[in-house]
Amino acid sequence: MEKQTKKILVTSALPYASGPIHIGHLVEYIQADIWVRFQRLRGRNCIFVCASDAHGTPIMLKARGEDISAEDMVAAYQQEHQRDLGRFMVEFDNFYTTHSEENRELVEEIYHRLMEKNLIERRVIEQAYDEKAGMFLPDRFVRGTCPACGATDQHGDSCENCGATYSPGEIREPKSALTGAPPVLKESEHLFFRLGEFEAILRDWIANGATDVGVARKLEEWFDAGLRDWDISRDA
């Protein structure tokens, strides 16, 4: 019986289409490219893909600051990223963008399946609102002091210093990233993915050695704090 060639799908962290790639980014892509080349030398069918991350708060902020549309900025940085990666001989089989019709269709399909299985729930929550800018503030539009470790200048939903997650209402001394004004709290209806329903499955998966030891330890911290349902909404 003929032995089947092992198939491997490889990707790297998607670069935000809000600025140029720096040397820290390049290290990861070059390491991944070397590993892919090694696997191919071993006769493995290795597919290497990546894309520009075209959605998120940093892109919205940067586009506003430069007075251009987010779509135009994303297209320009996507071309720049491909050019710079090519100069360092990082060769993807496909380098694409999250702002695509294919991605939209897949996201909608996943969303509808989760809704059918009652794994998405509507809840009214308090959300940070910038009265000066006249808009609700997504997580990264709020900066403040971490309620867990006291680190300053942290995001509105998570701390880069200690890894804690929290709601915008829990962060201390909050300020708007747009205007610097302290936000007020207003009610807004959001959709939550019921992540807590999968805690037992995820614990078993990690216990069976399915992931790196360092990653498993970090995930255990999340479990110890209680696996929270995940807010998947952003106010317009």
C-alpha positions in Angstrom: 0.0 0.0 0.0 1.4 3.4 -1.0 2.2 5.7 1.9 0.3 9.0 1.8 2.4 12.2 1.9 1.8 14.1 5.1 -0.1 17.4 4.5 0.8 20.4 6.7 -0.9 23.8 6.7 1.3 26.6 8.1 0.5 30.2 8.9 2.0 33.0 10.9 0.4 35.9 12.9 -1.4 38.1 10.4 0.2 41.6 10.2 -2.1 44.5 10.9 -2.6 46.6 7.7 -2.0 49.8 9.7 1.8 50.1 9.4 5.0 48.7 7.9 6.5 45.4 8.9 9.4 45.8 11.4 12.3 43.4 12.2 10.3 41.8 15.0 7.6 40.7 12.5 10.3 39.5 10.1 11.8 37.1 12.6 8.6 35.1 12.9 8.0 35.0 9.1 11.5 34.0 8.3 11.5 31.3 11.0 8.2 29.9 9.6 9.6 30.0 6.1 12.7 28.1 7.1 10.5 25.4 8.8 8.3 25.1 5.7 11.3 24.7 3.4 12.7 22.0 5.8 9.4 20.1 5.7 9.3 20.2 1.9 12.8 18.8 1.8 11.5 15.9 3.8 8.9 15.3 1.1 5.9 16.7 3.0 3.1 18.6 1.2 3.4 21.9 3.1 1.1 24.9 2.3 2.3 28.2 3.7 -0.4 31.0 3.9 -0.8 34.4 5.5 -2.8 37.6 5.0 -3.1 41.2 6.0 -5.4 41.7 9.0 -7.7 44.3 7.6 -10.1 44.7 10.6 -9.6 46.2 14.0 -9.3 49.3 16.1 -5.7 50.1 15.1 -6.7 50.3 11.4 -9.7 52.5 12.1 -7.6 54.9 14.3 -4.8 55.1 11.7 -7.2 55.7 8.8 -8.9 58.5 10.7 -5.6 60.1 11.5 -4.6 60.1 7.9 -8.0 61.1 6.6 -8.3 58.2 4.2 -10.7 55.2 4.0 -9.8 52.1 5.9 -10.1 50.1 2.6 -7.5 52.3 0.8 -5.1 52.1 3.7 -5.4 48.3 3.9 -4.8 47.9 0.2 -1.7 50.1 0.3 -0.2 48.3 3.3 -1.0 44.9 1.9 1.1 45.6 -1.2 3.9 47.0 1.0 3.9 43.9 3.3 4.1 41.6 0.3 6.9 43.6 -1.2 9.0 43.7 2.0 8.4 40.0 2.8 9.5 39.1 -0.8 12.7 41.0 -0.4 13.6 38.7 2.5 12.7 35.7 0.4 9.7 34.7 2.6 7.6 32.8 0.1 3.9 32.2 0.9 1.8 30.0 -1.3 -0.9 32.6 -0.8 -0.8 36.0 0.9 -4.3 37.4 1.0 -6.5 39.7 3.2 -9.2 39.2 5.8 -11.3 41.8 3.9 -12.4 39.4 1.2 -15.7 37.9 0.1 -14.5 34.4 0.9 -13.8 35.4 4.5 -17.1 37.2 4.9 -19.0 34.1 3.7 -17.1 31.8 6.0 -17.6 34.1 9.1 -21.3 34.3 8.3 -21.6 30.5 8.0 -19.9 30.0 11.3 -22.0 32.6 13.0 -25.3 31.1 11.7 -24.3 27.6 12.8 -23.5 28.9 16.3 -26.8 30.7 16.5 -28.6 27.5 15.4 -26.9 25.7 18.3 -27.8 28.4 20.8 -24.2 29.2 21.4 -24.6 33.0 20.9 -26.5 35.0 23.4 -27.8 38.6 23.3 -27.0 40.6 26.5 -27.4 44.3 27.4 -24.1 45.5 28.9 -22.5 48.8 29.9 -20.0 50.1 27.3 -17.6 53.0 27.3 -18.9 56.0 25.4 -16.9 59.1 24.4 -19.3 62.1 24.7 -16.7 64.4 23.1 -16.3 62.1 20.0 -20.0 61.1 20.1 -19.3 57.3 19.8 -19.0 54.1 21.7 -15.4 53.0 22.3 -14.3 49.5 21.3 -11.8 47.9 23.8 -8.7 49.3 22.3 -10.1 52.8 22.1 -10.0 52.8 26.0 -6.7 53.1 27.9 -6.3 53.0 31.6 -4.8 51.2 34.6 -5.1 47.4 34.9 -7.4 46.4 37.8 -5.4 43.3 38.4 -1.8 44.4 38.5 -1.9 48.2 38.4 0.0 48.5 35.1 -0.7 51.8 33.4 -1.7 52.6 29.8 -3.4 49.2 29.2 -6.2 48.3 26.8 -9.8 48.5 27.8 -10.3 44.7 27.8 -6.9 43.1 28.6 -3.5 43.8 30.2 -0.3 43.2 28.2 1.7 43.2 31.5 -0.1 40.4 33.4 -2.5 38.9 30.8 -5.6 39.7 32.8 -8.9 40.2 30.9 -11.7 42.5 32.1 -14.6 44.7 31.0 -14.2 48.4 30.1 -16.2 49.2 33.2 -13.5 47.5 35.4 -10.4 49.3 34.1 -9.2 52.1 36.4 -8.7 55.7 35.4 -10.0 55.1 31.9 -9.4 57.6 29.0 -10.5 57.7 25.4 -7.8 56.9 22.9 -9.5 59.4 20.6 -9.9 62.5 22.7 -8.2 61.8 26.0 -11.6 62.4 27.8 -12.8 60.1 30.5 -15.6 58.0 29.0 -19.0 57.5 30.5 -20.8 54.1 30.6 -23.9 53.6 28.4 -26.0 50.5 27.9 -25.7 48.6 24.6 -26.9 45.2 23.3 -24.0 42.9 22.5 -23.7 39.3 21.2 -21.7 36.8 23.3 -20.2 33.5 22.2 -20.8 31.0 25.0 -17.2 30.0 25.5 -17.8 28.8 29.0 -19.8 25.8 27.5 -16.6 24.4 26.2 -14.5 24.5 29.3 -14.6 20.8 30.0 -13.8 19.9 26.4 -10.9 22.4 26.3 -9.5 21.1 29.6 -9.4 17.5 28.3 -7.8 18.7 25.1 -5.0 20.4 26.9 -4.5 17.6 29.3 -4.0 15.2 26.4 -0.9 17.2 25.3 -2.5 18.7 22.2 -0.6 22.0 22.6 2.7 23.5 23.7 3.5 23.3 27.4 3.9 27.1 27.7 0.6 27.7 25.9 -1.1 25.1 28.2 0.1 26.9 31.3 -1.2 30.2 30.1 -4.6 28.6 29.3 -4.7 27.1 32.8 -4.6 30.6 34.1 -7.7 31.4 32.1 -9.4 28.3 33.5 -8.5 29.2 37.0 -10.0 32.6 36.7 -13.2 31.1 35.1 -13.6 30.8 31.3 -15.7 33.9 30.4 -18.2 34.0 27.5 -16.7 36.1 24.7 -18.1 39.4 23.5 -18.1 39.3 19.7 -19.8 42.6 19.1 -18.6 46.1 18.2 -20.8 49.1 18.4 -21.1 51.1 15.2 
